[in-house]
């Protein structure tokens, strides 16, 4: 890729801005057949209209080509949009271009970029934002939901815009270099570690469960079970409850069933004197 290819014209910059604005609607017309396919196609249409403005048949073929399955994390999907737009650009110029490679590249990138996006944004940024927002919200502070939206959406917006530009200008070269250097694996691993730390912190601070059970061992001595559990490990009951619910979720138990189950367990436990 030459330096000339990296220099965008005014029309291309306008095209990318239009694609970014349309990328907000990635989940538009979401369905179980092609997932985000129509939303992806809608975001890509400024590029299709620009590169095939004098080729009606090429435009129709491109629209049909991108009305296919697509599913990727919201924040990393624009990188694929930009890269595919650059491939459509080459296809419109070079009639010998391998058209099949366009959807092949799109399909190949969905998984790896979803893994990175889920780890960074869903597993890390969202947990950090939720941890701060919930803590303030539980105190009745209006900054709770505001900070949650700002902490999550500001990095999300910046990432989507930057990755769209990056995908269009240096997509092929960037992919080749990063996969060879192992940067993707490092990012995913570090994001996973931070996510687990935040998940543990949120469990300890926001899951509240304690037992009121007491045992009379004679001679007027009373042992409080909660103090024994705290001496073993503070937050042991919240951790146990969280892990039990996690196991049940992995066994495909519906969330609403678990919710009502926890409520019933709490009421029953209070009646019999456990809580």
Secondary structure by P-SEA (a helix, b strand, c coil): cccccccccaaaaaaaaaaaaacccccccccccccaaaaaaaaaaaaaaaaacccaaaaaaaaaaacccccccccaaaaaaaaaaaaaaaaaccccccaaaaaaaaaaaaaaaaaaaaacccccaaaaaaaaaaaaaaacccaaaaaaaaaccaaaaaaaaaaaaaaaacaaaaaaaaaaaaaaaaaaaaaaaaaaaaaaaaaaccbbbbbcccccccccbbbbaaaaaaaaccaaaaaaaaaaaaaaaaacccaaaaaaaaaaaaaaaaaaccc
